[in-house]
Structure formats: C-alpha cells, structure tokens
Amino acid sequence: MTTHNMLIAPDFSPERFAGWHMFNTLIQKRANLNMHLNIPDSQAEQQGIINQGDIQVIYANPFDAATLIREQGYRAVARPIGKSDEMVIAAAANSDINSLEDIKAGATVAMADNRDVKLIGLRLLEAVDIAEADLNWTVTETYQAAARQVIKGDAQVAFFMAEIFHSFSRLTKAQLSVLIESDLADISHVLLIKDGFPDTDILMDAILNLHNDDDGKEALAELGMPQGFEAMDEEDAEFMIDLMQTLLD
C-alpha cells in the first residue's frame, strides 16, 4: 500500500502532540490509508519538508495556507469548528507596561517564528501608532522561550498564539500581564490536500465524521477541537486569504 505524507504545522501547544498521533492512527484505520505523520520542530524545518515536494496533506496556519493554495497546488478542504487563530500580546507582570499605549518605539518583542501571530499583533499595535520598524525583534525557538525572555526583562513584550499562552503553567501566567487578545474569529488553521491526491473523498469522510464516535471524540478533545472539522470550499478559502491580505496591507 502506498504511504502518503501528512504534515502538521509546528505551532501547537505541546500537550496536543499525543492528539495528533491519535488523529493520524484513527484516520489511517478508517480511511484504510497509510499516512506518515510529519511534525516539524520549526517553521524552517516545515518549509524544508514541504520543499521536498512529497506532502499530500497539510494542517497549515492561515498565512502559510495562502501561499500553499496560490503557489504550490494545494486546496483547502476543512477547518476546525469554533477554533479560530487568536493571539495575545503580553508584558511582564512587574514591568511598567500595563497597556498597549505603554509600548514605546525601540521596545524588544520576543516571539516564536509565526508570521500569522506577528501580522495580527502588528495590526493591533496600529491603534497606538507602533509599526514593525519601530520595534526590535527576537525570534525564539518556542513560545515558552519568548515568555522567559519577557519575565527576565530581556524583552519588553511578547507575541503568543492565544491557545499556547493559555496552556502555560499558572506560575508562568502569574508572571505575565495580558495587554490585549485578538478576536478575529474568521482566521483559522486549515486542512490542505494536494491537487490530484487520489484518496481525497475517503480521507475527508474519515476526518469529517471523527466527532460521531467515542474514539474520534477523544482524539478531537486531545487536539482542543471538540466539535471536530467542517468542510471548506474554494470560496471559503478565498475569503480567508483575502482577510489575510487585508491584514498584510
């Protein structure tokens, strides 16, 4: 049996790792497909794997999805229900930064390598007349490392994926102060399938019906997607890409 490759974008909180393996095991069993799960450690590793050209299925963040759809022959087929991509801007709890207005030109921002988060964060900072060029940027391996930089005072603020921020330990969150959390709702990670993939219908049937039994519900709960996935069409995908483009502009 042919082995297909599925890649999961690396920007999920660590406790979701087991959930993706559960998800892959169930999908293989129900669709009768061999799926090799690729979970890169970083954005750079993800790009290297995709560039090799043998990835049939990608769970991608919206920024990458736009490029993969427009330039690399993928199409969006599903997205998690009720799970939009939001971000948090936070400072150290003991710092002088208590609101966005307290962020000044020259401040250092720590964040993991995630363009969606940066894009949304910069759009939120427009309200206080802060642009990308006004800030110094330090890219960390993980969001946990970004939190440590802020807590230690090596950075004034950090940008986080909201889900990952809320998964931090109580101790870590006690040392951070949330300045703002986005509420966009229409932007989410999406499931992409390479054009010409012969088993699309079988795979989609398995994924869209995961929420209908206990094993599937357990896997979805582990992923923080209790409602499961809903189908997307080309129009849905174009709407989200246009929204991303609006953020870029």
C-alpha positions as YAML, in Angstrom:
chain: A
units: angstrom
residues:
- id: 1
  name: MET
  ca: [0.00, 0.00, 0.00]
- id: 2
  name: THR
  ca: [1.27, 3.47, -0.91]
- id: 3
  name: THR
  ca: [2.37, 5.63, 2.02]
- id: 4
  name: HIS
  ca: [1.18, 9.23, 1.94]
- id: 5
  name: ASN
  ca: [2.66, 12.09, 3.95]
- id: 6
  name: MET
  ca: [0.74, 14.41, 6.26]
- id: 7
  name: LEU
  ca: [2.40, 17.44, 7.84]
- id: 8
  name: ILE
  ca: [1.17, 19.31, 10.92]
- id: 9
  name: ALA
  ca: [2.25, 22.94, 11.33]
- id: 10
  name: PRO
  ca: [4.55, 23.19, 14.36]
- id: 11
  name: ASP
  ca: [2.65, 25.99, 16.10]
- id: 12
  name: PHE
  ca: [0.54, 23.96, 18.53]
- id: 13
  name: SER
  ca: [0.90, 23.69, 22.29]
- id: 14
  name: PRO
  ca: [2.99, 20.71, 23.46]
- id: 15
  name: GLU
  ca: [0.10, 18.89, 25.13]
- id: 16
  name: ARG
  ca: [-1.55, 18.47, 21.70]
- id: 17
  name: PHE
  ca: [1.30, 16.24, 20.45]
- id: 18
  name: ALA
  ca: [-0.33, 12.96, 21.51]
- id: 19
  name: GLY
  ca: [-3.61, 14.10, 19.99]
- id: 20
  name: TRP
  ca: [-2.10, 14.38, 16.52]
- id: 21
  name: HIS
  ca: [-0.79, 10.82, 16.76]
- id: 22
  name: MET
  ca: [-4.24, 9.63, 17.87]
- id: 23
  name: PHE
  ca: [-5.79, 11.57, 14.99]
- id: 24
  name: ASN
  ca: [-3.40, 10.02, 12.46]
- id: 25
  name: THR
  ca: [-3.95, 6.48, 13.78]
- id: 26
  name: LEU
  ca: [-7.73, 6.81, 13.54]
- id: 27
  name: ILE
  ca: [-7.64, 8.37, 10.08]
- id: 28
  name: GLN
  ca: [-5.42, 5.58, 8.75]
- id: 29
  name: LYS
  ca: [-7.71, 2.91, 10.16]
- id: 30
  name: ARG
  ca: [-10.95, 4.46, 8.94]
- id: 31
  name: ALA
  ca: [-9.77, 5.52, 5.50]
- id: 32
  name: ASN
  ca: [-7.62, 2.39, 5.03]
- id: 33
  name: LEU
  ca: [-4.67, 4.58, 4.09]
- id: 34
  name: ASN
  ca: [-1.04, 4.60, 5.15]
- id: 35
  name: MET
  ca: [-0.32, 8.12, 6.40]
- id: 36
  name: HIS
  ca: [3.13, 9.07, 7.65]
- id: 37
  name: LEU
  ca: [2.85, 11.91, 10.17]
- id: 38
  name: ASN
  ca: [5.42, 14.72, 9.89]
- id: 39
  name: ILE
  ca: [5.59, 17.14, 12.84]
- id: 40
  name: PRO
  ca: [8.45, 19.59, 12.25]
- id: 41
  name: ASP
  ca: [10.01, 21.42, 15.18]
- id: 42
  name: SER
  ca: [10.12, 24.81, 13.50]
- id: 43
  name: GLN
  ca: [8.89, 26.93, 10.62]
- id: 44
  name: ALA
  ca: [12.21, 26.41, 8.83]
- id: 45
  name: GLU
  ca: [12.00, 22.64, 9.15]
- id: 46
  name: GLN
  ca: [8.41, 22.73, 7.92]
- id: 47
  name: GLN
  ca: [9.44, 24.66, 4.82]
- id: 48
  name: GLY
  ca: [12.26, 22.24, 4.12]
- id: 49
  name: ILE
  ca: [9.91, 19.25, 4.28]
- id: 50
  name: ILE
  ca: [7.31, 20.90, 2.03]
- id: 51
  name: ASN
  ca: [10.00, 21.90, -0.47]
- id: 52
  name: GLN
  ca: [10.87, 18.24, -0.93]
- id: 53
  name: GLY
  ca: [7.52, 18.00, -2.69]
- id: 54
  name: ASP
  ca: [6.08, 14.80, -1.26]
- id: 55
  name: ILE
  ca: [3.48, 16.07, 1.22]
- id: 56
  name: GLN
  ca: [-0.11, 15.24, 0.30]
- id: 57
  name: VAL
  ca: [-1.93, 16.62, 3.37]
- id: 58
  name: ILE
  ca: [-1.02, 19.68, 5.44]
- id: 59
  name: TYR
  ca: [-2.63, 21.16, 8.53]
- id: 60
  name: ALA
  ca: [-1.42, 24.70, 7.91]
- id: 61
  name: ASN
  ca: [-1.64, 28.06, 9.59]
- id: 62
  name: PRO
  ca: [-3.58, 30.64, 7.54]
- id: 63
  name: PHE
  ca: [-0.54, 32.61, 6.43]
- id: 64
  name: ASP
  ca: [1.19, 29.53, 5.01]
- id: 65
  name: ALA
  ca: [-2.12, 28.25, 3.63]
- id: 66
  name: ALA
  ca: [-2.44, 31.30, 1.40]
- id: 67
  name: THR
  ca: [0.93, 30.60, -0.24]
- id: 68
  name: LEU
  ca: [0.35, 26.85, -0.48]
- id: 69
  name: ILE
  ca: [-3.01, 27.38, -2.18]
- id: 70
  name: ARG
  ca: [-1.94, 30.18, -4.51]
- id: 71
  name: GLU
  ca: [1.51, 28.90, -5.45]
- id: 72
  name: GLN
  ca: [2.00, 25.23, -4.61]
- id: 73
  name: GLY
  ca: [-1.06, 23.36, -5.80]
- id: 74
  name: TYR
  ca: [-2.95, 22.72, -2.57]
- id: 75
  name: ARG
  ca: [-6.60, 23.33, -1.82]
- id: 76
  name: ALA
  ca: [-8.35, 23.89, 1.48]
- id: 77
  name: VAL
  ca: [-10.83, 21.15, 2.33]
- id: 78
  name: ALA
  ca: [-11.60, 21.51, 6.05]
- id: 79
  name: ARG
  ca: [-11.09, 23.59, 9.16]
- id: 80
  name: PRO
  ca: [-11.71, 23.03, 12.87]
- id: 81
  name: ILE
  ca: [-15.12, 24.20, 14.07]
- id: 82
  name: GLY
  ca: [-15.07, 27.03, 16.58]
- id: 83
  name: LYS
  ca: [-11.29, 27.22, 16.79]
- id: 84
  name: SER
  ca: [-10.03, 30.47, 15.34]
- id: 85
  name: ASP
  ca: [-6.40, 31.60, 15.46]
- id: 86
  name: GLU
  ca: [-6.11, 34.35, 18.05]
- id: 87
  name: MET
  ca: [-3.01, 35.94, 19.56]
- id: 88
  name: VAL
  ca: [-2.00, 37.58, 22.82]
- id: 89
  name: ILE
  ca: [0.36, 40.48, 23.47]
- id: 90
  name: ALA
  ca: [1.78, 40.26, 27.00]
- id: 91
  name: ALA
  ca: [4.36, 42.04, 29.15]
- id: 92
  name: ALA
  ca: [5.97, 41.08, 32.44]
- id: 93
  name: ALA
  ca: [3.57, 41.45, 35.35]
- id: 94
  name: ASN
  ca: [6.13, 43.53, 37.29]
- id: 95
  name: SER
  ca: [7.01, 45.85, 34.38]
- id: 96
  name: ASP
  ca: [5.86, 49.41, 33.69]
- id: 97
  name: ILE
  ca: [3.97, 48.24, 30.62]
- id: 98
  name: ASN
  ca: [0.31, 47.91, 31.59]
- id: 99
  name: SER
  ca: [-1.37, 48.69, 28.27]
- id: 100
  name: LEU
  ca: [-0.55, 48.91, 24.55]
- id: 101
  name: GLU
  ca: [-0.03, 52.65, 25.00]
- id: 102
  name: ASP
  ca: [2.96, 51.92, 27.25]
- id: 103
  name: ILE
  ca: [4.84, 50.16, 24.42]
- id: 104
  name: LYS
  ca: [7.33, 52.64, 23.04]
- id: 105
  name: ALA
  ca: [9.46, 52.74, 19.90]
- id: 106
  name: GLY
  ca: [12.66, 50.79, 20.47]
- id: 107
  name: ALA
  ca: [10.98, 48.11, 22.60]
- id: 108
  name: THR
  ca: [12.01, 44.49, 22.04]
- id: 109
  name: VAL
  ca: [9.36, 41.94, 21.11]
- id: 110
  name: ALA
  ca: [10.00, 38.22, 21.67]
- id: 111
  name: MET
  ca: [8.07, 35.62, 19.69]
- id: 112
  name: ALA
  ca: [8.39, 32.24, 18.04]
- id: 113
  name: ASP
  ca: [8.64, 32.15, 14.25]
- id: 114
  name: ASN
  ca: [4.97, 32.54, 13.34]
- id: 115
  name: ARG
  ca: [4.01, 35.07, 10.72]
- id: 116
  name: ASP
  ca: [0.27, 34.95, 11.49]
- id: 117
  name: VAL
  ca: [0.88, 35.96, 15.07]
- id: 118
  name: LYS
  ca: [3.21, 38.77, 14.03]
- id: 119
  name: LEU
  ca: [0.78, 40.02, 11.42]
- id: 120
  name: ILE
  ca: [-2.16, 40.16, 13.80]
- id: 121
  name: GLY
  ca: [-0.04, 41.67, 16.58]
- id: 122
  name: LEU
  ca: [1.19, 44.46, 14.33]
- id: 123
  name: ARG
  ca: [-2.36, 45.22, 13.24]
- id: 124
  name: LEU
  ca: [-3.37, 45.55, 16.92]
- id: 125
  name: LEU
  ca: [-0.41, 47.87, 17.58]
- id: 126
  name: GLU
  ca: [-1.51, 50.20, 14.80]
- id: 127
  name: ALA
  ca: [-4.04, 51.55, 17.30]
- id: 128
  name: VAL
  ca: [-1.13, 53.05, 19.28]
- id: 129
  name: ASP
  ca: [0.88, 54.12, 16.22]
- id: 130
  name: ILE
  ca: [3.56, 51.45, 16.58]
- id: 131
  name: ALA
  ca: [4.81, 49.83, 13.36]
- id: 132
  name: GLU
  ca: [7.14, 46.90, 12.70]
- id: 133
  name: ALA
  ca: [10.15, 49.15, 12.07]
- id: 134
  name: ASP
  ca: [9.65, 50.85, 15.46]
- id: 135
  name: LEU
  ca: [10.41, 47.62, 17.32]
- id: 136
  name: ASN
  ca: [13.32, 45.26, 17.83]
- id: 137
  name: TRP
  ca: [12.50, 41.61, 17.23]
- id: 138
  name: THR
  ca: [13.93, 38.50, 18.79]
- id: 139
  name: VAL
  ca: [12.78, 35.14, 17.38]
- id: 140
  name: THR
  ca: [12.80, 32.29, 19.88]
- id: 141
  name: GLU
  ca: [12.65, 28.52, 19.35]
- id: 142
  name: THR
  ca: [9.38, 28.25, 21.29]
- id: 143
  name: TYR
  ca: [6.71, 30.45, 22.82]
- id: 144
  name: GLN
  ca: [7.86, 29.24, 26.24]
- id: 145
  name: ALA
  ca: [11.27, 30.75, 25.48]
- id: 146
  name: ALA
  ca: [9.60, 34.02, 24.49]
- id: 147
  name: ALA
  ca: [7.78, 34.05, 27.83]
- id: 148
  name: ARG
  ca: [11.08, 33.54, 29.66]
- id: 149
  name: GLN
  ca: [12.65, 36.48, 27.82]
- id: 150
  name: VAL
  ca: [9.86, 38.79, 28.93]
- id: 151
  name: ILE
  ca: [9.88, 37.51, 32.51]
- id: 152
  name: LYS
  ca: [13.67, 38.00, 32.72]
- id: 153
  name: GLY
  ca: [13.42, 41.50, 31.22]
- id: 154
  name: ASP
  ca: [15.34, 40.67, 28.04]
- id: 155
  name: ALA
  ca: [12.26, 41.71, 26.02]
- id: 156
  name: GLN
  ca: [9.57, 44.23, 26.93]
- id: 157
  name: VAL
  ca: [6.65, 42.34, 25.38]
- id: 158
  name: ALA
  ca: [5.97, 39.05, 23.63]
- id: 159
  name: PHE
  ca: [3.53, 37.89, 20.99]
- id: 160
  name: PHE
  ca: [1.90, 34.49, 21.60]
- id: 161
  name: MET
  ca: [-0.63, 32.23, 19.95]
- id: 162
  name: ALA
  ca: [-3.56, 32.55, 22.35]
- id: 163
  name: GLU
  ca: [-4.04, 28.81, 22.75]
- id: 164
  name: ILE
  ca: [-0.40, 28.32, 23.69]
- id: 165
  name: PHE
  ca: [-0.44, 31.27, 26.07]
- id: 166
  name: HIS
  ca: [-3.47, 29.87, 27.88]
- id: 167
  name: SER
  ca: [-1.75, 26.46, 28.13]
- id: 168
  name: PHE
  ca: [1.18, 27.90, 30.13]
- id: 169
  name: SER
  ca: [1.53, 26.90, 33.77]
- id: 170
  name: ARG
  ca: [-0.16, 29.01, 36.41]
- id: 171
  name: LEU
  ca: [3.27, 30.16, 37.60]
- id: 172
  name: THR
  ca: [4.28, 31.40, 34.14]
- id: 173
  name: LYS
  ca: [1.00, 33.21, 33.57]
- id: 174
  name: ALA
  ca: [1.23, 34.84, 37.01]
- id: 175
  name: GLN
  ca: [4.46, 36.49, 35.87]
- id: 176
  name: LEU
  ca: [2.88, 37.87, 32.69]
- id: 177
  name: SER
  ca: [0.29, 40.55, 32.09]
- id: 178
  name: VAL
  ca: [-2.03, 40.32, 29.06]
- id: 179
  name: LEU
  ca: [-2.22, 43.66, 27.26]
- id: 180
  name: ILE
  ca: [-4.65, 42.51, 24.56]
- id: 181
  name: GLU
  ca: [-6.05, 39.35, 23.00]
- id: 182
  name: SER
  ca: [-7.32, 39.39, 19.42]
- id: 183
  name: ASP
  ca: [-10.87, 38.41, 18.49]
- id: 184
  name: LEU
  ca: [-10.86, 37.86, 14.74]
- id: 185
  name: ALA
  ca: [-12.95, 34.66, 14.55]
- id: 186
  name: ASP
  ca: [-12.65, 34.24, 10.74]
- id: 187
  name: ILE
  ca: [-8.98, 33.17, 10.61]
- id: 188
  name: SER
  ca: [-8.04, 29.60, 11.47]
- id: 189
  name: HIS
  ca: [-5.67, 26.80, 10.61]
- id: 190
  name: VAL
  ca: [-6.92, 24.78, 7.63]
- id: 191
  name: LEU
  ca: [-6.51, 21.28, 6.29]
- id: 192
  name: LEU
  ca: [-5.00, 21.32, 2.79]
- id: 193
  name: ILE
  ca: [-4.82, 18.49, 0.26]
- id: 194
  name: LYS
  ca: [-2.51, 18.44, -2.74]
- id: 195
  name: ASP
  ca: [-4.27, 18.68, -6.10]
- id: 196
  name: GLY
  ca: [-4.54, 15.24, -7.68]
- id: 197
  name: PHE
  ca: [-4.44, 13.31, -4.39]
- id: 198
  name: PRO
  ca: [-6.47, 10.22, -5.35]
- id: 199
  name: ASP
  ca: [-7.98, 9.41, -1.94]
- id: 200
  name: THR
  ca: [-9.38, 12.83, -1.05]
- id: 201
  name: ASP
  ca: [-13.00, 11.70, -0.66]
- id: 202
  name: ILE
  ca: [-12.14, 8.73, 1.58]
- id: 203
  name: LEU
  ca: [-9.84, 10.84, 3.74]
- id: 204
  name: MET
  ca: [-12.36, 13.67, 4.07]
- id: 205
  name: ASP
  ca: [-15.14, 11.28, 5.04]
- id: 206
  name: ALA
  ca: [-12.97, 9.92, 7.84]
- id: 207
  name: ILE
  ca: [-11.98, 13.37, 9.10]
- id: 208
  name: LEU
  ca: [-15.42, 14.99, 8.93]
- id: 209
  name: ASN
  ca: [-17.01, 12.08, 10.83]
- id: 210
  name: LEU
  ca: [-14.49, 11.83, 13.64]
- id: 211
  name: HIS
  ca: [-16.86, 13.53, 16.07]
- id: 212
  name: ASN
  ca: [-19.50, 10.82, 15.65]
- id: 213
  name: ASP
  ca: [-17.99, 8.18, 17.96]
- id: 214
  name: ASP
  ca: [-16.14, 7.96, 21.25]
- id: 215
  name: ASP
  ca: [-12.66, 7.23, 19.84]
- id: 216
  name: GLY
  ca: [-12.91, 10.16, 17.47]
- id: 217
  name: LYS
  ca: [-14.26, 12.44, 20.18]
- id: 218
  name: GLU
  ca: [-11.32, 11.52, 22.41]
- id: 219
  name: ALA
  ca: [-8.79, 12.38, 19.70]
- id: 220
  name: LEU
  ca: [-10.54, 15.67, 18.92]
- id: 221
  name: ALA
  ca: [-10.65, 16.57, 22.62]
- id: 222
  name: GLU
  ca: [-6.89, 15.95, 22.82]
- id: 223
  name: LEU
  ca: [-6.49, 18.40, 19.93]
- id: 224
  name: GLY
  ca: [-8.69, 21.02, 21.58]
- id: 225
  name: MET
  ca: [-11.20, 20.66, 18.74]
- id: 226
  name: PRO
  ca: [-14.20, 19.05, 20.48]
- id: 227
  name: GLN
  ca: [-16.61, 19.99, 17.69]
- id: 228
  name: GLY
  ca: [-14.44, 18.39, 15.02]
- id: 229
  name: PHE
  ca: [-13.91, 19.62, 11.47]
- id: 230
  name: GLU
  ca: [-16.18, 21.22, 8.91]
- id: 231
  name: ALA
  ca: [-15.76, 21.14, 5.14]
- id: 232
  name: MET
  ca: [-14.37, 24.16, 3.33]
- id: 233
  name: ASP
  ca: [-14.85, 25.07, -0.30]
- id: 234
  name: GLU
  ca: [-12.83, 27.31, -2.59]
- id: 235
  name: GLU
  ca: [-14.96, 30.33, -1.75]
- id: 236
  name: ASP
  ca: [-14.35, 29.87, 2.00]
- id: 237
  name: ALA
  ca: [-10.62, 29.63, 1.40]
- id: 238
  name: GLU
  ca: [-10.54, 32.71, -0.82]
- id: 239
  name: PHE
  ca: [-12.44, 34.72, 1.80]
- id: 240
  name: MET
  ca: [-9.85, 33.83, 4.44]
- id: 241
  name: ILE
  ca: [-6.94, 34.56, 2.11]
- id: 242
  name: ASP
  ca: [-8.45, 37.95, 1.28]
- id: 243
  name: LEU
  ca: [-8.76, 38.63, 5.01]
- id: 244
  name: MET
  ca: [-5.09, 37.75, 5.50]
- id: 245
  name: GLN
  ca: [-4.21, 40.05, 2.61]
- id: 246
  name: THR
  ca: [-6.18, 42.86, 4.27]
- id: 247
  name: LEU
  ca: [-4.08, 42.36, 7.41]
- id: 248
  name: LEU
  ca: [-0.91, 42.50, 5.30]
- id: 249
  name: ASP
  ca: [-1.98, 45.69, 3.57]
...
